[in-house]
Amino acid sequence: MFRQFRKLAIVSSIVLFAGCYFAPYFANRAEGGGTDAAEGEQRDFPYNVNDSFLLTQDVLRGEGVLFEVQDNDKLVTLWKDADTGAGILGSIVGVHPQYRYEIEVVPNGDRNSRIIVNVRTEDIPDQELDKYKASTRLNLFGKIDQLAAKFPPSGGTPKEGGVNYALLPNEDLKALARRATGNEDTWRQIAQDNGLKSPTDAANLPSVWIRNSLLSEPKKEAPERETPTDN
């Protein structure tokens, strides 16, 4: 009788312990953490697709993030373990909290591009997805801006049919248009040709292309009049 009671107590303790341990696991599953989940974000940049894609790769390398480059300006980072581990029993039942980034760069106008980043997670609760976003975890977009400021991309401006102008300190497109074409209003056409939207968008570009048809003609000097002389 005593032995049966002892066995029952041991079994009950095991069941109670397992229930206490696995309760958070099942709660995590109920919240969506046990299934594959993704959270997306995007940002537009005044660079062509190739430049934006190279900047993205440079930032990831600088952060020590390993990745695989795919076709069509896409890349996928390798899976990385999440901050919170699964624990011994969680590992036994296949819980493995991890995440990775799926990044694609697409054109957004003639010389603009859009960087789209999805964070893919496994066994991470939905309410924790935000802290694994690339903008939160790596400050990806901010560091692309910082890198471009130090090493400006090519900008993808044409090489023929116009002239590439370097902006002077504190000069925006309106001031450049006035200096190069003699007409401040031409900044809109210059912005369109360079894939820009506002007069200040060219701040990080190494040069701005201006088509020949907009360039002001050099002023011709008036011919000197002959001074009459007395015969």
Buried (B, 14 or more C-beta within 10 A) or exposed (E): EEEEEEEEEEEEEEEEEEEEEBEEBEEBBEBBBBEEBEBEBBBBBBBBBBBBBBBBBBBBEEBEBEBEEEEEBBBBBEBEEBEEEBEEEBEEEEBBBBBBBBBBBBBBBBBBBBBBBBBBBBBBBBEBBEEBBBBEBBBBBEBBBEBBEEEBBBBBBEEEEBEBBEBEEEBBBBBBBBBBBEEBEBBBBBBEBBBBEEBEBBBBBBBBBBBEEBBEEEEEEEEEEEEEEEE
